[in-house]
Amino acid sequence: MAGHSKWANIKHRKAAADAKKGKVFTRLIKEITVAARMGGGDPDSNPRLRMMLDKARDANMTKDSVQRAVQRGTGELEGVAYEEARYEGYGAGGAAVLVECLTDNRTRTVAEVRHAFAKHGGNMGADGSVAYLFKHCGQFVFAPGASEDKIMEAALDAGADDVLMNADGSIEVLCTAAKFDKVKAGLEKAGLKSEAAEVAMKPQSETALAGAEAEKMRTLLEALDELDDVQNVYTTAVLGE
């Protein structure tokens, strides 16, 4: 068994995303643009772009918006040149926080991230201070009540590394980032639809927080997530009530 409140955290993230559709679209446009710039505009030969296009479809983004983002990435249309930046730090209870950004101004971005940490009881660390606590991998999360046997059979047949039953009843499938597409296709072929599917930075250990500490960490994570240049926020914290 692994995880404390995995499903609660997933539901919280999904609700927050649904409440901020405009920001979700902005993030996806940035990701699509960068993916197309780095790997070309053909999703068949660009796995990162293919994954972003799937997310755009799930978010009901218009085809025109997606196409323009791809064309800005490939240089067919003019656009802002974004670069990737990652910042590391600590929040309540010493829990680690990893912040992934896409920015056209690193000076502005690092100042905003540092301010959010300082304002909400955290502090930024040096490069590498917490990154080793996370693993870059493909991750699928299924709601409590899903069939563990069916998921395990389909996932392992498709090349997944592990299937975890969490304490809250949710089920996680983990694979290498390179096998994300293959595992996703295998799960879908078996008629299995995950509630979350992404290539993410998965924490290798967890810090359980409750009460005031959990609330302080939740406030920090939300403040970071609100920043325009922030794409993803990962943490070792598992937030209780």
Residue pairs with C-beta under 8 A, 6 or more apart in sequence:
1 165
1 166
1 167
2 164
2 165
2 166
2 167
2 172
3 164
3 166
3 167
3 168
3 170
3 172
3 206
3 238
4 167
4 168
4 206
4 208
4 238
4 240
5 167
5 168
5 238
5 239
5 240
6 141
6 166
6 167
6 168
6 170
6 172
6 238
7 141
7 143
7 144
7 166
7 168
7 169
7 170
8 168
8 239
9 238
9 239
10 141
10 170
10 195
10 196
12 239
13 196
14 195
14 196
16 222
16 225
17 24
21 59
24 59
25 59
25 61
25 65
26 228
27 102
27 231
28 52
28 55
28 56
28 59
28 61
28 69
29 65
29 69
30 82
30 102
30 231
31 52
31 55
31 102
31 231
32 49
32 52
32 53
32 56
32 66
32 69
32 70
32 73
33 69
33 70
33 72
33 73
33 79
33 82
34 73
34 82
34 84
34 102
35 46
35 48
35 49
35 52
35 73
36 46
36 49
36 69
36 70
36 71
36 72
36 73
36 74
37 73
37 74
37 75
38 48
38 73
39 45
39 46
39 47
39 48
39 49
40 46
40 49
40 74
41 49
41 70
41 71
41 73
41 74
42 49
43 49
43 50
43 53
44 50
47 178
47 180
47 181
49 70
50 181
51 180
51 181
51 198
51 199
53 66
55 198
56 65
56 66
68 77
71 77
72 78
72 79
72 80
73 79
80 104
81 104
82 102
82 103
82 104
83 102
83 103
83 104
83 106
84 100
84 101
84 102
85 100
85 101
85 102
85 103
85 106
85 109
85 110
85 229
86 98
86 99
86 100
86 101
86 127
86 131
87 98
87 99
87 101
87 110
87 113
87 114
87 124
88 96
88 97
88 98
88 99
88 124
88 125
88 126
88 127
88 128
88 129
88 130
88 131
89 96
89 97
89 99
89 117
89 122
89 123
89 124
89 125
89 129
89 130
90 96
90 97
90 122
90 123
90 125
90 130
91 97
91 117
91 120
91 121
91 122
91 216
91 217
91 220
91 221
91 235
91 237
92 121
92 122
92 209
92 213
92 214
92 216
92 217
92 220
92 237
93 207
93 209
93 213
93 217
93 237
94 207
95 207
95 209
95 217
95 235
95 236
95 237
96 130
96 133
96 134
96 203
96 207
96 235
96 236
96 237
97 117
97 122
97 130
97 220
97 221
97 224
97 233
97 234
97 235
97 237
98 130
98 131
98 134
98 201
98 233
98 234
98 235
99 113
99 224
99 230
99 232
99 233
99 234
100 201
100 230
100 231
100 232
100 233
100 234
101 109
101 113
101 227
101 229
101 230
101 231
102 229
102 231
103 109
103 229
108 229
109 227
109 229
112 227
112 229
113 124
113 224
113 227
113 230
114 124
116 122
116 220
116 223
116 224
116 227
117 123
117 124
117 220
117 224
119 223
120 216
120 219
120 220
120 223
121 216
121 220
122 220
130 236
133 203
133 204
133 205
133 236
134 201
134 202
134 203
134 204
134 234
134 236
135 201
135 202
135 204
136 177
136 199
136 200
136 201
136 202
137 161
137 174
137 175
137 176
137 177
137 199
137 200
137 202
138 174
138 175
138 176
138 177
138 179
138 180
138 183
138 184
138 197
138 198
138 199
138 200
139 172
139 173
139 174
139 196
139 197
139 198
139 199
139 200
139 202
140 155
140 172
140 173
140 174
140 183
140 184
140 187
140 194
140 196
140 197
141 170
141 171
141 172
141 173
141 194
141 195
141 196
141 197
142 151
142 170
142 171
142 172
142 173
142 192
142 194
142 195
143 170
143 195
144 168
144 169
144 170
145 169
146 170
146 171
146 192
148 163
148 165
148 171
150 190
150 192
151 163
151 171
151 173
151 187
151 192
152 163
153 190
154 186
154 187
154 189
154 190
154 192
155 163
155 173
155 175
155 183
155 186
155 187
156 163
157 186
158 175
158 179
158 182
158 183
158 185
158 186
158 187
159 175
159 179
159 182
159 183
159 186
160 173
160 174
160 175
160 179
160 183
161 174
161 175
161 176
162 172
162 173
162 174
163 171
163 172
163 173
163 174
164 171
164 172
164 173
164 174
165 171
166 172
173 183
173 187
173 194
174 202
175 182
175 183
177 199
180 199
184 197
187 193
187 194
200 232
200 234
201 232
201 234
202 234
203 234
203 235
203 236
205 236
206 236
206 237
206 238
207 236
207 237
207 238
208 237
208 238
208 240
209 217
209 237
209 238
209 239
209 240
210 239
210 240
210 241
211 240
211 241
214 237
214 239
214 240
214 241
217 235
217 237
217 239
218 239
221 233
221 235
221 237
224 230
224 233
225 233
